[in-house]
Amino acid sequence: MDKKIGFLSFGNWNPGHGSQVRTGREALVQSVELAVAAEELGLDGAFFRVHHFARQLAAPFPLLAAVAARTSRIEIGTGVIDMRYENPLYMAEEAAITDLLSDGRLQLGISRGSPETALRGASAFGYRFDDDGGAMARQHTELFRAAIDGAGVADADPRMTGGVTGRLGIQPRSEGLADRIWWGSGTRDTAVWTGQQGMNLMSSTLLTEDTGIPFDELQAEQIARFRAAFADAGWDREPRVSVSRSVMPVTTDEDRMYFGDRSGEDQVGILDGMRSRFGKTYAGPPDQLAEELAKDAAVREADTLLLTVPNMLGVDYNARLLETVVREVAPAIGWTRTH
């Protein structure tokens, strides 16, 4: 399969010592600048994490539209939007507009969301939900997907439509967007559900389950189950799958200071009361990283690799990091520059 490589930024900012991203404005401006640099380097995607009530990127569509205006080829997307917080129909309008402005480059990662700083934060946005928010996230997703696919979602007022009755859909629409929705999955069971729903799979940076096998092998099993469920459901297209990895080439003393001792093994811990397995950080000389990533079972199975970047080190540092990866590491996993 053709491999794609993109970056995934959390868009953190902090005024503390050493930070190159001190304000929310700097986080946004630098996100656009890094996307421009990534396109020039030949990368395939610029993806952004979405959090609320934190010094990180939040409402994504203005940022994605700004990236679309400054680029022409690179895919733009999210990893992921927490659907507990979203008004599904307003989001459908925003997504369609952003996709049209980008000429069909939007790859929208959505999900139930991750642990957050706010206690029941979505209730502050006006939503009531169950204890984990999962049911509400899926309900919002169902309505959102129906809306971007052209379903009627509101009754027409014949006094305003020249006597026309029936159901009205959101406007504008962007053809093909419905096939570019990804679900962020943290378990094998939710991966199966994702396949049954006909969405693409965005496998999490951690899995909220642990069977004792290495993270990459457990993630590869998750991907296999997803693809089987997608095929069994009868969807008539080839689904896409992404995995995220922290890949930190160490080539300078500065790299060594930041990441020289970060490489290691998977970590296992308790998250939201569940035993969870976290993937390791890949840090070291580029030839070592190339060898290790080529052996990563999930990287081999996925068509898209998202590189999580330390965005608070600034655009110049991250652009150099990405350049080293695409030049010295990416060919080992089957990636070739196409632009």
ZILIN-V863888 format. One record per pair of residues at least 6 apart in sequence whose ideal C-beta (glycine too) atoms are under 6 Angstrom apart, sorted by sequence separation. I is the first residue (numbers start at 1). J is the second residue. D is the distance in whole Angstrom. If there is no record, write none. Layout:
# ZILIN-V863888
I:J:D, I:J:D
This chain:
# ZILIN-V863888
21:27:5, 52:58:6, 147:153:5, 185:191:5, 250:256:6, 293:299:6, 299:305:6, 15:22:5, 99:106:4, 129:136:4, 158:165:5, 194:201:5, 269:276:6, 282:289:5, 13:21:4, 38:46:6, 68:76:6, 98:106:6, 156:164:6, 21:30:6, 48:57:5, 67:76:5, 156:165:6, 185:194:5, 230:239:5, 250:259:6, 268:277:5, 309:318:5, 13:23:6, 50:60:5, 156:166:5, 191:201:6, 250:260:6, 282:292:6, 13:24:6, 35:46:4, 183:194:4, 207:218:6, 248:259:4, 266:277:6, 267:278:4, 48:60:6, 64:76:5, 156:168:5, 95:108:6, 13:27:4, 154:168:5, 266:280:5, 152:167:2, 265:280:6, 11:27:5, 152:168:6, 183:199:5, 185:201:6, 203:219:6, 264:280:5, 152:169:5, 60:78:5, 181:199:5, 182:200:4, 184:202:5, 185:203:6, 186:204:4, 223:241:5, 263:281:6, 150:169:5, 262:281:5, 11:31:6, 182:202:4, 184:204:6, 263:283:4, 46:67:6, 186:207:6, 187:208:6, 262:283:4, 263:284:5, 112:134:5, 186:208:5, 187:209:5, 147:170:5, 150:173:6, 259:283:4, 112:137:4, 201:226:5, 76:102:6, 83:110:5, 46:74:5, 50:78:6, 76:105:5, 80:109:4, 81:110:5, 84:113:6, 148:177:5, 149:178:4, 45:75:4, 46:76:5, 47:77:5, 48:78:6, 49:79:6, 75:105:5, 77:107:4, 78:108:6, 79:109:4, 80:110:6, 148:178:5, 7:38:6, 44:75:6, 50:81:5, 77:108:6, 78:109:5, 80:111:4, 82:113:3, 191:222:5, 195:226:5, 31:63:6, 35:67:5, 39:71:5, 47:79:5, 75:107:5, 77:109:6, 194:226:6, 61:94:4, 65:98:5, 68:101:5, 192:225:5, 196:229:5, 32:66:5, 36:70:5, 39:73:6, 64:98:5, 68:102:4, 188:222:5, 191:225:6, 195:229:3, 250:284:6, 299:333:6, 28:63:6, 32:67:5, 39:74:4, 191:226:4, 195:230:4, 246:281:4, 247:282:5, 248:283:4, 35:71:6, 65:101:5, 6:43:6, 11:48:6, 61:98:5, 85:122:5, 188:225:5, 192:229:4, 196:233:5, 198:235:5, 249:286:5, 5:43:6, 6:44:5, 32:70:6, 84:122:4, 286:324:6, 294:332:4, 5:44:6, 6:45:2, 8:47:5, 9:48:5, 10:49:4, 200:239:5, 205:244:5, 290:329:5, 294:333:6, 4:44:4, 85:125:5, 200:240:4, 201:241:5, 202:242:5, 203:243:5, 289:329:5, 293:333:5, 6:47:5, 13:55:5, 247:289:6, 286:328:4, 290:332:4, 286:329:5, 12:56:5, 11:56:5, 10:56:5, 11:57:3, 84:133:4, 215:266:4, 84:136:6, 88:140:5, 92:144:5, 214:266:6, 84:137:5, 91:144:6, 83:137:4, 86:140:6, 88:143:4, 92:147:4, 243:298:5, 88:144:4, 92:148:5, 83:140:5, 83:141:5, 89:147:6, 210:268:6, 243:302:4, 242:302:6, 247:307:5, 241:302:5, 215:277:5, 241:303:6, 242:304:4, 244:306:4, 246:308:5, 54:117:5, 240:303:5, 53:117:5, 215:279:4, 242:306:6, 244:308:6, 53:118:4, 210:275:5, 208:274:5, 210:277:4, 53:121:6, 208:276:5, 52:121:6, 206:276:5, 207:277:5, 8:79:5, 104:176:6, 111:183:6, 206:278:5, 107:180:5, 108:181:5, 109:182:4, 111:184:3, 100:174:5, 99:174:4, 109:184:6, 249:324:4, 96:172:5, 93:170:5, 96:173:6, 220:297:4, 92:170:5, 96:174:4, 99:177:5, 220:298:5, 223:301:5, 247:325:6, 219:298:4, 216:296:5, 217:297:5, 89:170:6, 216:297:5, 220:301:5, 216:298:5, 109:202:5, 80:184:4, 79:202:6, 115:272:6, 8:244:6, 47:306:6, 73:339:6, 34:315:5, 41:322:6, 33:315:5, 37:319:4, 41:323:5, 34:318:6, 38:322:6, 30:315:5, 41:326:6, 21:312:5, 19:312:5, 20:313:6, 20:314:3, 42:337:4, 42:339:6, 8:306:4, 12:311:6, 4:304:4, 5:305:5, 6:306:5, 7:307:5, 8:308:5, 9:309:5, 12:312:5, 1:303:5, 7:309:5, 9:311:5, 5:330:6, 5:335:5, 3:334:5, 3:335:4
